[in-house]
Every structure is written in C-alpha cells, then in structure tokens.
Amino acid sequence: MDLAFLFRFLSSIMVITSVAIIELRDLRRSAYAYMLQSAILSADFSLIAMMTSEWHMYLWTVSSLVTKVLLVPKVLIWATEKTGERIEVKPVLPLTVSFGFEGAIIISLFLVAPFVFPSAESRFPSSIPISLVLFMIGIFGMLSRKCALKQVLCLCHMENGVHLFLASLAYRSPMTVEIGILTDAIAAVVILLYMAIQLKRVVGTLDTFKLSLLRW
C-alpha cells in the first residue's frame, strides 16, 4: 500500500475519533477513543519517518506511544474511578447542535486551510486541515462541556492536533521540541486532574459551572 495514501487515510480517521472523544458521555469510552486517536497519531509519526528518512521521528513515535497511548489514558481512567463519575455532567449544548458545530468546523477548515497554508509548504498538505480540525474541535469541547475530566480530555485532544501540525510542517525539528511540548502537556494534565479530583471532593461534582461554590 502507498505510504502517502495510508498516511492520509489514518489522518482522516483521527477526525472521526475527535468527534467520539467529545460526544461520548461515558468518560472511560471517551478516554479509550483518545487512546485510539493517539495510536493513529503514533502510526502517522512512523509513516512520516519512513517517507522522509528522518530517524528522530521514530523517537516521536516511541514517546507518543508511552505518553499518549499508555500513560495519559491510564491516568484519565484512574481519575474517573477516583471521582466515581463515569458519565460526564450534561453538556451546555444538546447533541444535535454540538454535531452541527463540529460539522461546520470540519467543513470550514478544510475549505480555508489550503489558502492559509499552501501545499508547497508541506510534504503532507492533507494533514494540515485535519490537525487544525483536531485543535479547534478540542477548543469547542472545552467551551461546550461542563465536566472537568472531559475538559482535560479536550486539552489532550488539542495537543494531538498540535503534534500532527508540527510533524507535518516541521518534521525536521529536533527531538528536544517534542520533549518540550510533551513535558508541558503532561504537567498540565496532572495539575488539572488534581484540581478536578479536589473539585469533586470539596463540592461533590465535576461541574465546572459550579466553581463559584469554592469562593471564600
């Protein structure tokens, strides 16, 4: 199979997983959808390494497998069990409206991205709109969800979009860039999960719209 076609196919599947991460109310299933998306991202890194002969992309693959596929989902599932909240708090928008916004994001970015980022700037032009879709759907998820744990998942989802964008446009970047992004993201996830667990302990809910209850 042509590696370029396989890369485009796997990148497209990431759009489907992005909708699943946001829309699945079951937090464990949402975490597993994130795990699948991260596994696809890791496969994309390997394909980029094979197509560009940039050996350090294999290190990106390994670091992504360890952190995004194994570590982060495990911690997210642990936090779900720790808080006892299997189903997320009712989101701000109903399902049909949420699907509408996500569809609009996908269509608009696929139309706009080729003009903002000409294909000549990247060997992998098809992944540019996909990475932007992942990023913007992640932002949409953070704004439209009340559940603190789901918002952490959306942050991780956004980070996958950033990594795909960076790998597509700057695959010659040294491993230190990847390490810097990963350490920042992992630190943010740990801090936010700690805050979510404390929110559940003090207020009795993961609803971030009730953070005003924490005032002095």
Residue pairs with C-beta under 8 A, 6 or more apart in sequence:
3 47
3 50
3 51
4 51
6 47
7 44
7 47
7 48
7 51
7 124
7 126
7 127
8 126
8 127
10 40
10 43
10 44
10 47
11 40
11 44
11 126
11 127
11 130
11 164
12 126
12 130
13 40
14 37
14 40
14 41
14 130
14 134
14 160
14 164
15 106
15 130
15 133
15 134
17 33
17 34
17 36
17 37
17 40
18 37
18 133
18 134
18 137
18 138
18 157
19 99
19 102
19 137
20 29
20 30
20 33
21 30
21 33
21 34
21 37
21 141
21 153
21 154
21 157
22 30
22 98
22 102
22 137
22 140
22 141
22 144
22 145
22 150
22 154
22 157
23 95
23 98
23 99
24 30
24 33
25 87
25 88
26 86
26 87
26 88
27 76
27 80
27 85
27 86
27 87
27 88
27 147
27 149
27 150
27 153
28 77
28 80
28 86
30 88
30 150
30 153
31 73
31 76
31 77
31 80
31 153
32 73
34 72
34 73
34 76
34 153
34 156
34 157
34 160
35 68
35 69
35 73
37 157
37 160
38 64
38 68
38 69
38 72
38 73
38 160
39 65
39 69
41 64
41 68
41 160
41 163
41 164
42 61
42 64
42 65
42 68
42 69
43 61
44 127
44 164
44 167
45 57
45 58
45 60
45 61
45 64
45 167
46 57
46 58
46 61
48 54
48 57
48 124
48 167
48 168
48 171
49 55
49 56
49 57
49 58
49 60
49 61
51 123
52 123
52 171
52 172
54 171
54 172
56 174
56 175
57 167
57 171
59 175
59 178
60 163
60 167
60 175
60 178
63 178
63 179
63 182
64 163
67 182
67 186
68 156
68 160
71 186
72 156
72 186
72 189
75 189
75 190
75 193
76 149
76 152
76 153
76 156
76 189
76 193
79 149
79 152
79 193
79 196
79 197
80 86
80 149
82 197
83 149
83 196
83 197
83 200
83 206
84 200
85 147
85 149
85 200
85 206
88 145
88 146
88 147
88 149
88 150
88 206
89 145
89 146
89 147
89 150
89 205
89 206
89 207
90 146
91 98
91 144
91 145
91 146
91 147
92 143
92 144
92 145
92 146
93 101
93 144
98 144
101 140
101 144
102 137
102 140
105 133
105 136
105 137
105 140
106 133
106 137
109 129
109 132
109 133
109 136
110 129
110 133
112 129
113 128
113 129
113 132
114 125
114 129
117 125
117 128
117 169
119 125
121 169
122 128
122 168
122 169
123 168
123 171
124 168
127 164
127 165
127 167
127 168
128 165
128 168
128 169
130 164
131 161
131 162
131 164
131 165
131 168
132 161
132 165
133 161
134 157
134 158
134 160
134 161
134 164
135 158
135 161
135 162
135 165
136 161
137 157
138 154
138 155
138 157
138 158
138 159
138 160
138 161
139 154
139 158
141 150
141 151
141 153
141 154
141 157
142 151
142 154
142 155
142 158
145 151
145 154
146 206
146 207
146 208
146 209
147 206
147 207
147 208
148 192
148 195
148 196
148 199
148 200
148 206
148 207
148 208
149 193
149 196
149 206
151 192
151 208
152 189
152 192
152 193
152 196
155 185
155 188
155 189
155 192
156 185
156 189
159 181
159 185
162 181
163 178
163 181
166 173
166 177
166 181
170 177
196 206
199 205
199 206
199 208
199 211
199 214
200 206
202 214
203 210
203 211
203 213
203 214
